[in-house]
Amino acid sequence: MNDWALSRRGRGLPPLYVTSANGQVLSNCATDPEIRALFAEADLIHADGTPMVVASRYVCARPLPERLATTDLVHDSAKVAEATGTRFYFLGGSPEVNRKAVANMRALYPRLVFAGARDGYFKREDEDALVAEINAAAPDILWIGFGVPLEQRFVSRNRHRLTGVGLIKTSGGLFDFLSGAKSRAPGLMQRFGLEWFYRMMLEPKRLGRRYLTTNPHAVWLLATRSR
């Protein structure tokens, strides 16, 4: 990602676009043509779900090597960015969450350069000004955290205009975790692919129905897919 982003710096090209998929995304893509089309626009989709990694060993000619959560990826990327001068921009979350996410990342990575940051509370009619603001900041990697499918729709509408950006990474609830507003599952639950269960226990009203319907559907989709 860092190499891709830096290779496009100052070239005035639309940014490359990286997103991720988990069980919810697989289910939504299978049932909603619009969401499927949004994900098909991505240059790279990484697996943010252990079941997909396991299933890939049986249904893919080239199995996935690992699950890659965006909440881990941002730290890996920041370490490289410190050495290469790659500039970040955080777009999303509430004003306080966004501020704390940036502050915590700066504390962890003192040499990390932030080209800018902006909360996700803006109106559709403000998008032209926002795009101009981001282009002027010229970040190498734009991390967008609106949640699925709002962030994918934003990318689809504006990618061709974000020519000051090297690469876009959609990030879901990343800023909530970086700010400390939400906690991640214990390491053991992560290793066994149960982070979704931990999050559902923390937010049963918001996530309970979603996970209990989309996750079984995703397992069925993976189990019935042939090579």
Secondary structure as a PSIPRED ss2 file (coil, helix, strand):
# PSIPRED VFORMAT (PSIPRED V4.0)

   1 M C   1.000  0.000  0.000
   2 N H   0.000  1.000  0.000
   3 D H   0.000  1.000  0.000
   4 W H   0.000  1.000  0.000
   5 A H   0.000  1.000  0.000
   6 L H   0.000  1.000  0.000
   7 S H   0.000  1.000  0.000
   8 R C   1.000  0.000  0.000
   9 R C   1.000  0.000  0.000
  10 G C   1.000  0.000  0.000
  11 R C   1.000  0.000  0.000
  12 G C   1.000  0.000  0.000
  13 L C   1.000  0.000  0.000
  14 P C   1.000  0.000  0.000
  15 P C   1.000  0.000  0.000
  16 L E   0.000  0.000  1.000
  17 Y E   0.000  0.000  1.000
  18 V E   0.000  0.000  1.000
  19 T E   0.000  0.000  1.000
  20 S E   0.000  0.000  1.000
  21 A E   0.000  0.000  1.000
  22 N C   1.000  0.000  0.000
  23 G H   0.000  1.000  0.000
  24 Q H   0.000  1.000  0.000
  25 V H   0.000  1.000  0.000
  26 L H   0.000  1.000  0.000
  27 S H   0.000  1.000  0.000
  28 N H   0.000  1.000  0.000
  29 C H   0.000  1.000  0.000
  30 A H   0.000  1.000  0.000
  31 T H   0.000  1.000  0.000
  32 D C   1.000  0.000  0.000
  33 P H   0.000  1.000  0.000
  34 E H   0.000  1.000  0.000
  35 I H   0.000  1.000  0.000
  36 R H   0.000  1.000  0.000
  37 A H   0.000  1.000  0.000
  38 L H   0.000  1.000  0.000
  39 F H   0.000  1.000  0.000
  40 A H   0.000  1.000  0.000
  41 E C   1.000  0.000  0.000
  42 A C   1.000  0.000  0.000
  43 D C   1.000  0.000  0.000
  44 L E   0.000  0.000  1.000
  45 I E   0.000  0.000  1.000
  46 H E   0.000  0.000  1.000
  47 A E   0.000  0.000  1.000
  48 D C   1.000  0.000  0.000
  49 G C   1.000  0.000  0.000
  50 T H   0.000  1.000  0.000
  51 P H   0.000  1.000  0.000
  52 M H   0.000  1.000  0.000
  53 V H   0.000  1.000  0.000
  54 V H   0.000  1.000  0.000
  55 A H   0.000  1.000  0.000
  56 S H   0.000  1.000  0.000
  57 R H   0.000  1.000  0.000
  58 Y H   0.000  1.000  0.000
  59 V H   0.000  1.000  0.000
  60 C C   1.000  0.000  0.000
  61 A C   1.000  0.000  0.000
  62 R C   1.000  0.000  0.000
  63 P C   1.000  0.000  0.000
  64 L C   1.000  0.000  0.000
  65 P C   1.000  0.000  0.000
  66 E C   1.000  0.000  0.000
  67 R C   1.000  0.000  0.000
  68 L C   1.000  0.000  0.000
  69 A C   1.000  0.000  0.000
  70 T H   0.000  1.000  0.000
  71 T H   0.000  1.000  0.000
  72 D H   0.000  1.000  0.000
  73 L H   0.000  1.000  0.000
  74 V H   0.000  1.000  0.000
  75 H H   0.000  1.000  0.000
  76 D H   0.000  1.000  0.000
  77 S H   0.000  1.000  0.000
  78 A H   0.000  1.000  0.000
  79 K H   0.000  1.000  0.000
  80 V H   0.000  1.000  0.000
  81 A H   0.000  1.000  0.000
  82 E H   0.000  1.000  0.000
  83 A H   0.000  1.000  0.000
  84 T H   0.000  1.000  0.000
  85 G C   1.000  0.000  0.000
  86 T C   1.000  0.000  0.000
  87 R E   0.000  0.000  1.000
  88 F E   0.000  0.000  1.000
  89 Y E   0.000  0.000  1.000
  90 F E   0.000  0.000  1.000
  91 L E   0.000  0.000  1.000
  92 G E   0.000  0.000  1.000
  93 G C   1.000  0.000  0.000
  94 S C   1.000  0.000  0.000
  95 P H   0.000  1.000  0.000
  96 E H   0.000  1.000  0.000
  97 V H   0.000  1.000  0.000
  98 N H   0.000  1.000  0.000
  99 R H   0.000  1.000  0.000
 100 K H   0.000  1.000  0.000
 101 A H   0.000  1.000  0.000
 102 V H   0.000  1.000  0.000
 103 A H   0.000  1.000  0.000
 104 N H   0.000  1.000  0.000
 105 M H   0.000  1.000  0.000
 106 R H   0.000  1.000  0.000
 107 A H   0.000  1.000  0.000
 108 L H   0.000  1.000  0.000
 109 Y C   1.000  0.000  0.000
 110 P C   1.000  0.000  0.000
 111 R C   1.000  0.000  0.000
 112 L C   1.000  0.000  0.000
 113 V E   0.000  0.000  1.000
 114 F E   0.000  0.000  1.000
 115 A E   0.000  0.000  1.000
 116 G E   0.000  0.000  1.000
 117 A E   0.000  0.000  1.000
 118 R E   0.000  0.000  1.000
 119 D C   1.000  0.000  0.000
 120 G C   1.000  0.000  0.000
 121 Y C   1.000  0.000  0.000
 122 F C   1.000  0.000  0.000
 123 K C   1.000  0.000  0.000
 124 R H   0.000  1.000  0.000
 125 E H   0.000  1.000  0.000
 126 D H   0.000  1.000  0.000
 127 E H   0.000  1.000  0.000
 128 D H   0.000  1.000  0.000
 129 A H   0.000  1.000  0.000
 130 L H   0.000  1.000  0.000
 131 V H   0.000  1.000  0.000
 132 A H   0.000  1.000  0.000
 133 E H   0.000  1.000  0.000
 134 I H   0.000  1.000  0.000
 135 N H   0.000  1.000  0.000
 136 A H   0.000  1.000  0.000
 137 A H   0.000  1.000  0.000
 138 A C   1.000  0.000  0.000
 139 P C   1.000  0.000  0.000
 140 D C   1.000  0.000  0.000
 141 I E   0.000  0.000  1.000
 142 L E   0.000  0.000  1.000
 143 W E   0.000  0.000  1.000
 144 I E   0.000  0.000  1.000
 145 G E   0.000  0.000  1.000
 146 F C   1.000  0.000  0.000
 147 G C   1.000  0.000  0.000
 148 V C   1.000  0.000  0.000
 149 P C   1.000  0.000  0.000
 150 L H   0.000  1.000  0.000
 151 E H   0.000  1.000  0.000
 152 Q H   0.000  1.000  0.000
 153 R H   0.000  1.000  0.000
 154 F H   0.000  1.000  0.000
 155 V H   0.000  1.000  0.000
 156 S H   0.000  1.000  0.000
 157 R H   0.000  1.000  0.000
 158 N H   0.000  1.000  0.000
 159 R H   0.000  1.000  0.000
 160 H H   0.000  1.000  0.000
 161 R H   0.000  1.000  0.000
 162 L C   1.000  0.000  0.000
 163 T C   1.000  0.000  0.000
 164 G C   1.000  0.000  0.000
 165 V C   1.000  0.000  0.000
 166 G C   1.000  0.000  0.000
 167 L E   0.000  0.000  1.000
 168 I E   0.000  0.000  1.000
 169 K E   0.000  0.000  1.000
 170 T E   0.000  0.000  1.000
 171 S C   1.000  0.000  0.000
 172 G C   1.000  0.000  0.000
 173 G C   1.000  0.000  0.000
 174 L H   0.000  1.000  0.000
 175 F H   0.000  1.000  0.000
 176 D H   0.000  1.000  0.000
 177 F H   0.000  1.000  0.000
 178 L H   0.000  1.000  0.000
 179 S H   0.000  1.000  0.000
 180 G C   1.000  0.000  0.000
 181 A C   1.000  0.000  0.000
 182 K C   1.000  0.000  0.000
 183 S C   1.000  0.000  0.000
 184 R C   1.000  0.000  0.000
 185 A C   1.000  0.000  0.000
 186 P C   1.000  0.000  0.000
 187 G H   0.000  1.000  0.000
 188 L H   0.000  1.000  0.000
 189 M H   0.000  1.000  0.000
 190 Q H   0.000  1.000  0.000
 191 R H   0.000  1.000  0.000
 192 F C   1.000  0.000  0.000
 193 G C   1.000  0.000  0.000
 194 L C   1.000  0.000  0.000
 195 E H   0.000  1.000  0.000
 196 W H   0.000  1.000  0.000
 197 F H   0.000  1.000  0.000
 198 Y H   0.000  1.000  0.000
 199 R H   0.000  1.000  0.000
 200 M H   0.000  1.000  0.000
 201 M H   0.000  1.000  0.000
 202 L H   0.000  1.000  0.000
 203 E C   1.000  0.000  0.000
 204 P H   0.000  1.000  0.000
 205 K H   0.000  1.000  0.000
 206 R H   0.000  1.000  0.000
 207 L H   0.000  1.000  0.000
 208 G H   0.000  1.000  0.000
 209 R H   0.000  1.000  0.000
 210 R H   0.000  1.000  0.000
 211 Y H   0.000  1.000  0.000
 212 L H   0.000  1.000  0.000
 213 T H   0.000  1.000  0.000
 214 T H   0.000  1.000  0.000
 215 N H   0.000  1.000  0.000
 216 P H   0.000  1.000  0.000
 217 H H   0.000  1.000  0.000
 218 A H   0.000  1.000  0.000
 219 V H   0.000  1.000  0.000
 220 W H   0.000  1.000  0.000
 221 L H   0.000  1.000  0.000
 222 L H   0.000  1.000  0.000
 223 A H   0.000  1.000  0.000
 224 T C   1.000  0.000  0.000
 225 R C   1.000  0.000  0.000
 226 S C   1.000  0.000  0.000
 227 R C   1.000  0.000  0.000
